[in-house]
Amino acid sequence: MQKARIGIFDSGVGGLTVLRELYRQLPSESILYFADTARLPYGNRQPAEIVQFVREILCWMESQGVKMVIMACNTSSALALETVQSEFDVPILGLILPGARAAVRQGRRIGVIATPATAASNAYRRAIQEMNPQCRVWQVGCPEFVPLIERNRIHDSYTMEVAREYLAPLQEQQIDTLIYGCTHYPLLARVLKSILPRSVQLVDPAVWVVQAAARELEALGLRDTGAALPTRFGVSGCPEEFGQRAVQWLGCTPTVEKVCLPQPESEPLPLKPLE
Ligand code: DGL
């Protein structure tokens, strides 16, 4: 079982920020990465739909023999983690608690940028205030970030404009800490850092969930110390498209398999059109 892969999943390329951390902190582990690109974005879907998607992904991951699953998606962590943890035998880790714990160590005026579903769930505020009731938390839903990142429009002036708009209410509150409450957002780090004062500490929950995974693997006697197998990538949408998008973040073109999961019963709520 030690040699089995760790399964990680997201709706798209956002989970690559967690994969990057896995490579850095746990280089001997073999990984199975799944991106639900056919149903992206998750962040403006209904909670019940997200729980259903997560169940389907976990069933598939279990059938692939993974030893642990890391939800590399805040939206899934906020809306589905507690429900599915009791439904599956495999250990499942989410981003919210590790991210909240790190933020509470760093500041007292905490901003969270997240998908609309994560912001509406209040998951970060609840977790942070349970850990430290003195902390104040402001959450902003950022519906346009994921589509812009997935369309590789990170360096557009429009993206900068949107980012300024999303960060303005947090800057007004003079936050001292900002959580990337969506795994896609560290890919915008340069844009966000160019807007925020240097004094604002940025928290990437990916760093902390991987640290928690390392501890859990150790405790369960599941830590692999041999050589890692090449990462296996699976997507529900177009493998070539994902490969092209992922190459800039991975530094090489991945081989991507098509995975057939059931199709959604409804479409996400319409997004504001991009300019
Ligand atoms: N990257 C994911 C997250 O952390 C999902 C983004 C989306 O599909 O809306 O929430």
py3Dmol code that shows the C-alpha trace and the ligand (Angstrom):
import py3Dmol

protein = """\
ATOM      1  CA  MET A   1       0.000   0.000   0.000  1.00  0.00           C
ATOM      2  CA  GLN A   2       2.951   2.393   0.615  1.00  0.00           C
ATOM      3  CA  LYS A   3       3.679   2.267  -3.126  1.00  0.00           C
ATOM      4  CA  ALA A   4       0.093   3.190  -4.051  1.00  0.00           C
ATOM      5  CA  ARG A   5      -0.542   6.659  -5.455  1.00  0.00           C
ATOM      6  CA  ILE A   6      -1.971   9.685  -3.676  1.00  0.00           C
ATOM      7  CA  GLY A   7      -5.059  10.872  -5.568  1.00  0.00           C
ATOM      8  CA  ILE A   8      -5.562  14.610  -5.957  1.00  0.00           C
ATOM      9  CA  PHE A   9      -8.345  16.380  -7.827  1.00  0.00           C
ATOM     10  CA  ASP A  10      -9.603  19.775  -8.888  1.00  0.00           C
ATOM     11  CA  SER A  11     -11.945  21.126 -11.533  1.00  0.00           C
ATOM     12  CA  GLY A  12      -8.983  22.184 -13.713  1.00  0.00           C
ATOM     13  CA  VAL A  13      -5.394  23.438 -13.543  1.00  0.00           C
ATOM     14  CA  GLY A  14      -5.784  24.890 -10.021  1.00  0.00           C
ATOM     15  CA  GLY A  15      -4.827  21.583  -8.424  1.00  0.00           C
ATOM     16  CA  LEU A  16      -1.408  21.873 -10.088  1.00  0.00           C
ATOM     17  CA  THR A  17      -0.511  24.321  -7.305  1.00  0.00           C
ATOM     18  CA  VAL A  18      -1.072  21.449  -4.856  1.00  0.00           C
ATOM     19  CA  LEU A  19       0.785  19.020  -7.123  1.00  0.00           C
ATOM     20  CA  ARG A  20       3.727  21.443  -7.138  1.00  0.00           C
ATOM     21  CA  GLU A  21       3.783  21.316  -3.322  1.00  0.00           C
ATOM     22  CA  LEU A  22       3.591  17.524  -3.341  1.00  0.00           C
ATOM     23  CA  TYR A  23       6.624  17.391  -5.647  1.00  0.00           C
ATOM     24  CA  ARG A  24       8.458  19.788  -3.312  1.00  0.00           C
ATOM     25  CA  GLN A  25       7.581  18.243   0.055  1.00  0.00           C
ATOM     26  CA  LEU A  26       6.967  14.572  -0.821  1.00  0.00           C
ATOM     27  CA  PRO A  27       9.117  13.821  -3.875  1.00  0.00           C
ATOM     28  CA  SER A  28       8.990  10.049  -3.318  1.00  0.00           C
ATOM     29  CA  GLU A  29       5.212   9.828  -3.571  1.00  0.00           C
ATOM     30  CA  SER A  30       3.473   8.783  -6.802  1.00  0.00           C
ATOM     31  CA  ILE A  31       0.437  10.848  -7.758  1.00  0.00           C
ATOM     32  CA  LEU A  32      -2.819  10.419  -9.663  1.00  0.00           C
ATOM     33  CA  TYR A  33      -4.178  13.851 -10.731  1.00  0.00           C
ATOM     34  CA  PHE A  34      -7.752  14.242 -11.893  1.00  0.00           C
ATOM     35  CA  ALA A  35      -9.236  17.428 -13.368  1.00  0.00           C
ATOM     36  CA  ASP A  36     -12.998  17.567 -13.868  1.00  0.00           C
ATOM     37  CA  THR A  37     -12.625  19.906 -16.833  1.00  0.00           C
ATOM     38  CA  ALA A  38     -15.928  18.876 -18.435  1.00  0.00           C
ATOM     39  CA  ARG A  39     -17.760  20.376 -15.440  1.00  0.00           C
ATOM     40  CA  LEU A  40     -15.558  23.380 -14.670  1.00  0.00           C
ATOM     41  CA  PRO A  41     -16.050  25.803 -12.954  1.00  0.00           C
ATOM     42  CA  TYR A  42     -17.255  24.290  -9.684  1.00  0.00           C
ATOM     43  CA  GLY A  43     -17.374  27.624  -7.902  1.00  0.00           C
ATOM     44  CA  ASN A  44     -20.754  28.768  -9.140  1.00  0.00           C
ATOM     45  CA  ARG A  45     -22.550  25.439  -8.788  1.00  0.00           C
ATOM     46  CA  GLN A  46     -25.013  24.353  -6.135  1.00  0.00           C
ATOM     47  CA  PRO A  47     -23.671  22.543  -3.023  1.00  0.00           C
ATOM     48  CA  ALA A  48     -25.586  19.288  -3.760  1.00  0.00           C
ATOM     49  CA  GLU A  49     -24.117  19.138  -7.241  1.00  0.00           C
ATOM     50  CA  ILE A  50     -20.588  19.595  -5.919  1.00  0.00           C
ATOM     51  CA  VAL A  51     -21.090  16.785  -3.373  1.00  0.00           C
ATOM     52  CA  GLN A  52     -22.306  14.520  -6.187  1.00  0.00           C
ATOM     53  CA  PHE A  53     -19.302  15.297  -8.416  1.00  0.00           C
ATOM     54  CA  VAL A  54     -16.921  14.669  -5.528  1.00  0.00           C
ATOM     55  CA  ARG A  55     -18.553  11.297  -4.817  1.00  0.00           C
ATOM     56  CA  GLU A  56     -18.115  10.267  -8.450  1.00  0.00           C
ATOM     57  CA  ILE A  57     -14.462  11.297  -8.436  1.00  0.00           C
ATOM     58  CA  LEU A  58     -13.774   9.479  -5.161  1.00  0.00           C
ATOM     59  CA  CYS A  59     -15.438   6.284  -6.444  1.00  0.00           C
ATOM     60  CA  TRP A  60     -13.189   6.416  -9.490  1.00  0.00           C
ATOM     61  CA  MET A  61     -10.096   7.165  -7.418  1.00  0.00           C
ATOM     62  CA  GLU A  62     -10.837   4.267  -5.072  1.00  0.00           C
ATOM     63  CA  SER A  63     -11.197   1.987  -8.098  1.00  0.00           C
ATOM     64  CA  GLN A  64      -7.688   3.108  -9.142  1.00  0.00           C
ATOM     65  CA  GLY A  65      -6.298   1.946  -5.771  1.00  0.00           C
ATOM     66  CA  VAL A  66      -5.135   5.260  -4.282  1.00  0.00           C
ATOM     67  CA  LYS A  67      -3.937   5.208  -0.649  1.00  0.00           C
ATOM     68  CA  MET A  68      -5.095   8.747   0.199  1.00  0.00           C
ATOM     69  CA  VAL A  69      -7.021  11.560  -1.494  1.00  0.00           C
ATOM     70  CA  ILE A  70      -6.210  15.257  -1.230  1.00  0.00           C
ATOM     71  CA  MET A  71      -8.971  17.557  -2.401  1.00  0.00           C
ATOM     72  CA  ALA A  72      -6.917  20.087  -4.362  1.00  0.00           C
ATOM     73  CA  CYS A  73     -10.059  22.190  -4.603  1.00  0.00           C
ATOM     74  CA  ASN A  74     -11.333  24.558  -1.906  1.00  0.00           C
ATOM     75  CA  THR A  75     -14.886  24.468  -3.243  1.00  0.00           C
ATOM     76  CA  SER A  76     -15.031  20.681  -2.789  1.00  0.00           C
ATOM     77  CA  SER A  77     -13.294  20.947   0.590  1.00  0.00           C
ATOM     78  CA  ALA A  78     -15.771  23.588   1.797  1.00  0.00           C
ATOM     79  CA  LEU A  79     -18.914  21.876   0.545  1.00  0.00           C
ATOM     80  CA  ALA A  80     -18.279  18.136   0.396  1.00  0.00           C
ATOM     81  CA  LEU A  81     -15.408  17.077   2.673  1.00  0.00           C
ATOM     82  CA  GLU A  82     -17.412  16.399   5.829  1.00  0.00           C
ATOM     83  CA  THR A  83     -20.089  14.446   3.931  1.00  0.00           C
ATOM     84  CA  VAL A  84     -17.761  12.204   1.932  1.00  0.00           C
ATOM     85  CA  GLN A  85     -15.247  11.542   4.707  1.00  0.00           C
ATOM     86  CA  SER A  86     -17.766   9.216   6.350  1.00  0.00           C
ATOM     87  CA  GLU A  87     -18.700   7.526   3.054  1.00  0.00           C
ATOM     88  CA  PHE A  88     -15.255   6.315   1.918  1.00  0.00           C
ATOM     89  CA  ASP A  89     -12.586   4.171   3.573  1.00  0.00           C
ATOM     90  CA  VAL A  90      -9.629   6.016   2.055  1.00  0.00           C
ATOM     91  CA  PRO A  91      -8.264   8.972   4.120  1.00  0.00           C
ATOM     92  CA  ILE A  92      -9.442  12.247   2.538  1.00  0.00           C
ATOM     93  CA  LEU A  93      -7.847  15.623   3.278  1.00  0.00           C
ATOM     94  CA  GLY A  94      -9.196  19.082   2.467  1.00  0.00           C
ATOM     95  CA  LEU A  95      -7.661  22.554   2.293  1.00  0.00           C
ATOM     96  CA  ILE A  96      -9.822  24.603   4.659  1.00  0.00           C
ATOM     97  CA  LEU A  97      -8.488  23.559   8.081  1.00  0.00           C
ATOM     98  CA  PRO A  98      -4.801  23.587   7.108  1.00  0.00           C
ATOM     99  CA  GLY A  99      -5.277  26.990   5.421  1.00  0.00           C
ATOM    100  CA  ALA A 100      -7.206  28.453   8.358  1.00  0.00           C
ATOM    101  CA  ARG A 101      -4.623  27.157  10.850  1.00  0.00           C
ATOM    102  CA  ALA A 102      -1.782  28.805   8.919  1.00  0.00           C
ATOM    103  CA  ALA A 103      -3.681  32.104   8.629  1.00  0.00           C
ATOM    104  CA  VAL A 104      -4.435  32.235  12.359  1.00  0.00           C
ATOM    105  CA  ARG A 105      -0.706  31.826  13.061  1.00  0.00           C
ATOM    106  CA  GLN A 106       0.059  34.833  10.850  1.00  0.00           C
ATOM    107  CA  GLY A 107      -2.553  37.530  11.413  1.00  0.00           C
ATOM    108  CA  ARG A 108      -5.709  38.867  12.988  1.00  0.00           C
ATOM    109  CA  ARG A 109      -7.366  40.682  10.061  1.00  0.00           C
ATOM    110  CA  ILE A 110      -7.774  37.928   7.527  1.00  0.00           C
ATOM    111  CA  GLY A 111      -9.042  38.268   3.964  1.00  0.00           C
ATOM    112  CA  VAL A 112     -10.138  35.278   1.901  1.00  0.00           C
ATOM    113  CA  ILE A 113     -10.486  35.322  -1.872  1.00  0.00           C
ATOM    114  CA  ALA A 114     -12.433  32.315  -3.092  1.00  0.00           C
ATOM    115  CA  THR A 115     -15.022  31.039  -5.543  1.00  0.00           C
ATOM    116  CA  PRO A 116     -18.571  32.283  -4.907  1.00  0.00           C
ATOM    117  CA  ALA A 117     -19.553  28.826  -3.546  1.00  0.00           C
ATOM    118  CA  THR A 118     -16.641  28.729  -1.070  1.00  0.00           C
ATOM    119  CA  ALA A 119     -17.233  32.314   0.069  1.00  0.00           C
ATOM    120  CA  ALA A 120     -20.973  31.660   0.521  1.00  0.00           C
ATOM    121  CA  SER A 121     -20.269  28.482   2.525  1.00  0.00           C
ATOM    122  CA  ASN A 122     -18.510  30.555   5.211  1.00  0.00           C
ATOM    123  CA  ALA A 123     -16.137  27.602   5.698  1.00  0.00           C
ATOM    124  CA  TYR A 124     -13.013  29.724   6.193  1.00  0.00           C
ATOM    125  CA  ARG A 125     -14.679  32.207   8.548  1.00  0.00           C
ATOM    126  CA  ARG A 126     -16.083  29.383  10.690  1.00  0.00           C
ATOM    127  CA  ALA A 127     -12.786  27.502  10.841  1.00  0.00           C
ATOM    128  CA  ILE A 128     -10.742  30.620  11.652  1.00  0.00           C
ATOM    129  CA  GLN A 129     -13.076  31.943  14.324  1.00  0.00           C
ATOM    130  CA  GLU A 130     -13.283  28.546  15.982  1.00  0.00           C
ATOM    131  CA  MET A 131      -9.486  28.550  16.208  1.00  0.00           C
ATOM    132  CA  ASN A 132      -9.290  32.159  17.358  1.00  0.00           C
ATOM    133  CA  PRO A 133     -12.442  34.191  18.020  1.00  0.00           C
ATOM    134  CA  GLN A 134     -10.305  37.390  18.060  1.00  0.00           C
ATOM    135  CA  CYS A 135      -9.660  37.076  14.311  1.00  0.00           C
ATOM    136  CA  ARG A 136     -11.776  39.113  11.916  1.00  0.00           C
ATOM    137  CA  VAL A 137     -12.483  37.530   8.529  1.00  0.00           C
ATOM    138  CA  TRP A 138     -13.613  39.077   5.226  1.00  0.00           C
ATOM    139  CA  GLN A 139     -14.448  36.746   2.339  1.00  0.00           C
ATOM    140  CA  VAL A 140     -14.770  37.837  -1.282  1.00  0.00           C
ATOM    141  CA  GLY A 141     -16.215  35.639  -4.033  1.00  0.00           C
ATOM    142  CA  CYS A 142     -14.235  36.104  -7.256  1.00  0.00           C
ATOM    143  CA  PRO A 143     -16.334  34.537 -10.060  1.00  0.00           C
ATOM    144  CA  GLU A 144     -14.159  35.690 -12.946  1.00  0.00           C
ATOM    145  CA  PHE A 145     -10.754  34.454 -11.782  1.00  0.00           C
ATOM    146  CA  VAL A 146     -11.112  30.735 -12.633  1.00  0.00           C
ATOM    147  CA  PRO A 147     -12.400  31.289 -16.199  1.00  0.00           C
ATOM    148  CA  LEU A 148      -9.633  33.866 -16.807  1.00  0.00           C
ATOM    149  CA  ILE A 149      -6.931  31.513 -15.494  1.00  0.00           C
ATOM    150  CA  GLU A 150      -8.287  28.529 -17.423  1.00  0.00           C
ATOM    151  CA  ARG A 151      -8.259  30.668 -20.592  1.00  0.00           C
ATOM    152  CA  ASN A 152      -4.691  31.649 -19.836  1.00  0.00           C
ATOM    153  CA  ARG A 153      -5.527  35.344 -19.561  1.00  0.00           C
ATOM    154  CA  ILE A 154      -3.371  35.845 -16.466  1.00  0.00           C
ATOM    155  CA  HIS A 155      -1.360  38.727 -17.895  1.00  0.00           C
ATOM    156  CA  ASP A 156      -4.282  40.619 -19.516  1.00  0.00           C
ATOM    157  CA  SER A 157      -4.933  44.155 -18.325  1.00  0.00           C
ATOM    158  CA  TYR A 158      -8.561  43.062 -17.831  1.00  0.00           C
ATOM    159  CA  THR A 159      -7.426  40.477 -15.242  1.00  0.00           C
ATOM    160  CA  MET A 160      -5.545  43.207 -13.366  1.00  0.00           C
ATOM    161  CA  GLU A 161      -8.668  45.374 -13.408  1.00  0.00           C
ATOM    162  CA  VAL A 162     -10.834  42.544 -12.051  1.00  0.00           C
ATOM    163  CA  ALA A 163      -8.236  41.731  -9.379  1.00  0.00           C
ATOM    164  CA  ARG A 164      -8.184  45.359  -8.200  1.00  0.00           C
ATOM    165  CA  GLU A 165     -11.965  45.272  -7.909  1.00  0.00           C
ATOM    166  CA  TYR A 166     -11.980  42.047  -5.864  1.00  0.00           C
ATOM    167  CA  LEU A 167      -9.181  43.165  -3.537  1.00  0.00           C
ATOM    168  CA  ALA A 168     -10.513  46.699  -2.914  1.00  0.00           C
ATOM    169  CA  PRO A 169     -12.961  45.786  -0.097  1.00  0.00           C
ATOM    170  CA  LEU A 170     -10.223  43.748   1.627  1.00  0.00           C
ATOM    171  CA  GLN A 171      -7.736  46.604   1.372  1.00  0.00           C
ATOM    172  CA  GLU A 172     -10.355  48.939   2.835  1.00  0.00           C
ATOM    173  CA  GLN A 173     -10.494  46.661   5.863  1.00  0.00           C
ATOM    174  CA  GLN A 174      -6.687  46.811   6.122  1.00  0.00           C
ATOM    175  CA  ILE A 175      -6.219  43.054   6.152  1.00  0.00           C
ATOM    176  CA  ASP A 176      -2.834  41.790   7.361  1.00  0.00           C
ATOM    177  CA  THR A 177      -3.244  38.292   5.850  1.00  0.00           C
ATOM    178  CA  LEU A 178      -4.783  36.979   2.629  1.00  0.00           C
ATOM    179  CA  ILE A 179      -5.720  33.338   2.035  1.00  0.00           C
ATOM    180  CA  TYR A 180      -5.754  31.972  -1.489  1.00  0.00           C
ATOM    181  CA  GLY A 181      -9.145  30.324  -0.979  1.00  0.00           C
ATOM    182  CA  CYS A 182      -9.069  28.691  -4.412  1.00  0.00           C
ATOM    183  CA  THR A 183      -6.205  26.563  -5.725  1.00  0.00           C
ATOM    184  CA  HIS A 184      -6.258  28.420  -9.037  1.00  0.00           C
ATOM    185  CA  TYR A 185      -5.355  31.737  -7.414  1.00  0.00           C
ATOM    186  CA  PRO A 186      -1.654  31.156  -6.598  1.00  0.00           C
ATOM    187  CA  LEU A 187      -1.266  31.142 -10.405  1.00  0.00           C
ATOM    188  CA  LEU A 188      -2.209  34.857 -10.173  1.00  0.00           C
ATOM    189  CA  ALA A 189       0.376  35.537  -7.456  1.00  0.00           C
ATOM    190  CA  ARG A 190       2.293  38.120  -9.474  1.00  0.00           C
ATOM    191  CA  VAL A 191      -0.841  40.093 -10.296  1.00  0.00           C
ATOM    192  CA  LEU A 192      -2.143  39.988  -6.717  1.00  0.00           C
ATOM    193  CA  LYS A 193       1.218  40.877  -5.167  1.00  0.00           C
ATOM    194  CA  SER A 194       1.528  43.872  -7.485  1.00  0.00           C
ATOM    195  CA  ILE A 195      -1.718  45.268  -6.048  1.00  0.00           C
ATOM    196  CA  LEU A 196      -1.393  44.410  -2.341  1.00  0.00           C
ATOM    197  CA  PRO A 197       0.879  46.239   0.113  1.00  0.00           C
ATOM    198  CA  ARG A 198       3.979  44.200   0.973  1.00  0.00           C
ATOM    199  CA  SER A 199       2.886  43.979   4.580  1.00  0.00           C
ATOM    200  CA  VAL A 200       0.029  41.580   3.672  1.00  0.00           C
ATOM    201  CA  GLN A 201       1.043  37.956   4.326  1.00  0.00           C
ATOM    202  CA  LEU A 202      -0.159  35.519   1.682  1.00  0.00           C
ATOM    203  CA  VAL A 203      -1.298  32.069   2.806  1.00  0.00           C
ATOM    204  CA  ASP A 204      -1.341  29.235   0.283  1.00  0.00           C
ATOM    205  CA  PRO A 205      -3.283  26.350   1.890  1.00  0.00           C
ATOM    206  CA  ALA A 206      -1.576  23.930  -0.544  1.00  0.00           C
ATOM    207  CA  VAL A 207       1.637  24.203   1.475  1.00  0.00           C
ATOM    208  CA  TRP A 208      -0.164  23.243   4.659  1.00  0.00           C
ATOM    209  CA  VAL A 209      -2.407  20.477   3.330  1.00  0.00           C
ATOM    210  CA  VAL A 210       0.654  18.711   1.954  1.00  0.00           C
ATOM    211  CA  GLN A 211       2.368  19.082   5.319  1.00  0.00           C
ATOM    212  CA  ALA A 212      -0.730  17.551   6.952  1.00  0.00           C
ATOM    213  CA  ALA A 213      -0.721  14.744   4.362  1.00  0.00           C
ATOM    214  CA  ALA A 214       2.928  13.964   5.153  1.00  0.00           C
ATOM    215  CA  ARG A 215       2.101  13.638   8.841  1.00  0.00           C
ATOM    216  CA  GLU A 216      -0.939  11.463   8.153  1.00  0.00           C
ATOM    217  CA  LEU A 217       0.974   9.152   5.810  1.00  0.00           C
ATOM    218  CA  GLU A 218       3.663   8.770   8.449  1.00  0.00           C
ATOM    219  CA  ALA A 219       1.099   8.027  11.177  1.00  0.00           C
ATOM    220  CA  LEU A 220      -0.627   5.424   8.990  1.00  0.00           C
ATOM    221  CA  GLY A 221       2.654   3.808   7.938  1.00  0.00           C
ATOM    222  CA  LEU A 222       1.867   4.690   4.306  1.00  0.00           C
ATOM    223  CA  ARG A 223       4.804   6.984   3.473  1.00  0.00           C
ATOM    224  CA  ASP A 224       6.697   5.934   0.328  1.00  0.00           C
ATOM    225  CA  THR A 225      10.465   6.345   0.421  1.00  0.00           C
ATOM    226  CA  GLY A 226      11.348   4.789  -2.941  1.00  0.00           C
ATOM    227  CA  ALA A 227      11.398   6.415  -6.369  1.00  0.00           C
ATOM    228  CA  ALA A 228       8.145   8.052  -7.490  1.00  0.00           C
ATOM    229  CA  LEU A 229       6.349   6.804 -10.595  1.00  0.00           C
ATOM    230  CA  PRO A 230       5.546   9.400 -13.279  1.00  0.00           C
ATOM    231  CA  THR A 231       2.357  11.303 -12.351  1.00  0.00           C
ATOM    232  CA  ARG A 232      -0.798   9.935 -13.983  1.00  0.00           C
ATOM    233  CA  PHE A 233      -3.154  12.641 -15.282  1.00  0.00           C
ATOM    234  CA  GLY A 234      -6.851  12.084 -16.010  1.00  0.00           C
ATOM    235  CA  VAL A 235      -9.509  14.547 -17.144  1.00  0.00           C
ATOM    236  CA  SER A 236     -13.233  14.392 -17.809  1.00  0.00           C
ATOM    237  CA  GLY A 237     -12.939  16.886 -20.702  1.00  0.00           C
ATOM    238  CA  CYS A 238     -10.436  17.121 -23.550  1.00  0.00           C
ATOM    239  CA  PRO A 239      -7.026  15.571 -22.672  1.00  0.00           C
ATOM    240  CA  GLU A 240      -5.092  17.582 -25.307  1.00  0.00           C
ATOM    241  CA  GLU A 241      -6.545  20.883 -24.113  1.00  0.00           C
ATOM    242  CA  PHE A 242      -5.600  20.121 -20.509  1.00  0.00           C
ATOM    243  CA  GLY A 243      -2.103  19.054 -21.573  1.00  0.00           C
ATOM    244  CA  GLN A 244      -1.598  22.350 -23.424  1.00  0.00           C
ATOM    245  CA  ARG A 245      -2.820  24.395 -20.469  1.00  0.00           C
ATOM    246  CA  ALA A 246      -0.812  22.456 -17.897  1.00  0.00           C
ATOM    247  CA  VAL A 247       2.541  22.541 -19.708  1.00  0.00           C
ATOM    248  CA  GLN A 248       3.444  26.070 -18.554  1.00  0.00           C
ATOM    249  CA  TRP A 249       2.911  25.123 -14.903  1.00  0.00           C
ATOM    250  CA  LEU A 250       4.546  21.704 -15.082  1.00  0.00           C
ATOM    251  CA  GLY A 251       7.492  22.504 -17.323  1.00  0.00           C
ATOM    252  CA  CYS A 252       6.750  19.477 -19.529  1.00  0.00           C
ATOM    253  CA  THR A 253       3.824  18.196 -21.590  1.00  0.00           C
ATOM    254  CA  PRO A 254       1.911  15.639 -19.539  1.00  0.00           C
ATOM    255  CA  THR A 255       0.344  12.498 -20.979  1.00  0.00           C
ATOM    256  CA  VAL A 256      -3.340  12.873 -20.161  1.00  0.00           C
ATOM    257  CA  GLU A 257      -6.002  10.141 -20.131  1.00  0.00           C
ATOM    258  CA  LYS A 258      -9.699  10.668 -20.752  1.00  0.00           C
ATOM    259  CA  VAL A 259     -11.788   9.489 -17.787  1.00  0.00           C
ATOM    260  CA  CYS A 260     -15.530   8.963 -18.209  1.00  0.00           C
ATOM    261  CA  LEU A 261     -17.504  10.212 -15.254  1.00  0.00           C
ATOM    262  CA  PRO A 262     -21.284  10.766 -15.435  1.00  0.00           C
ATOM    263  CA  GLN A 263     -22.311  14.071 -17.023  1.00  0.00           C
ATOM    264  CA  PRO A 264     -23.883  16.834 -14.886  1.00  0.00           C
ATOM    265  CA  GLU A 265     -27.643  17.051 -14.715  1.00  0.00           C
ATOM    266  CA  SER A 266     -27.638  20.836 -14.844  1.00  0.00           C
ATOM    267  CA  GLU A 267     -25.371  23.572 -16.130  1.00  0.00           C
ATOM    268  CA  PRO A 268     -23.637  26.063 -13.804  1.00  0.00           C
ATOM    269  CA  LEU A 269     -25.234  29.485 -13.351  1.00  0.00           C
ATOM    270  CA  PRO A 270     -24.157  31.791 -16.197  1.00  0.00           C
ATOM    271  CA  LEU A 271     -21.023  33.841 -15.590  1.00  0.00           C
ATOM    272  CA  LYS A 272     -20.714  37.525 -16.382  1.00  0.00           C
ATOM    273  CA  PRO A 273     -19.339  37.512 -19.952  1.00  0.00           C
ATOM    274  CA  LEU A 274     -15.598  38.155 -20.282  1.00  0.00           C
ATOM    275  CA  GLU A 275     -14.570  41.297 -22.138  1.00  0.00           C
TER     276      GLU A 275
END
"""
ligand_1 = """\
10
DGL
N -9.731 25.373 -7.887
C -10.966 25.121 -7.248
C -11.060 25.677 -5.867
O -10.068 25.693 -5.178
C -12.218 25.172 -8.092
C -12.442 26.368 -8.929
C -13.687 26.272 -9.785
O -13.842 25.319 -10.544
O -14.531 27.181 -9.683
O -12.103 26.049 -5.394
"""
view = py3Dmol.view(width=600, height=400)
view.addModel(protein, "pdb")
view.setStyle({"model": 0}, {"cartoon": {"style": "trace"}})
view.addModel(ligand_1, "xyz")
view.setStyle({"model": 1}, {"stick": {}})
view.zoomTo()
view.show()
